[in-house]
């Protein structure tokens, strides 16, 4: 929960420009769409996906680590990992992909497998009114059978060349750019709730202020002594 008094206390350590930037970005954030990546082992691709989610306002990224570990390089992600939320699925002795799918379904998401195969919906025809989680896999192997068997729908980017696949980070960028633009022109209430915005605002304040641990201790010490 957002603590308004705490937020007001933290704001004194930021410039007006910084606070205005946070509020401007928050107005464009959405949880109507989310991205799920399955065993993406190349740091450059993983980092580019993180950056893409931030650029197009997708607040949440689901990371499935059944075979390989996820790593976002700050050099490529450009610090974007600070501003989005990660849900990690990397437990042993469990099916992390199915756990991810179940969790997203409980939150009302349709499971959309991105694949050039099957009878996939073309990108330009996708219904943006449905709350959707877009699943991406590695280029050669693609998504696992668990995703393909449990998907509510399939999505593909129209391609007219000899190759039938794109680099995963490029595919994520094309899909998010197209669908978030279409979403914002629709009548869908795609924004974060006011409460979600305040919670993220507080989170971002903490992440951007130097010596936040000491500042936080001073604040709560002051509260206790009042």
Order of alpha helices (4+ residues) and beta strands (2+ residues): alpha-alpha-beta-alpha-beta-alpha-beta-alpha-beta-beta-beta-alpha-beta-alpha-alpha-alpha
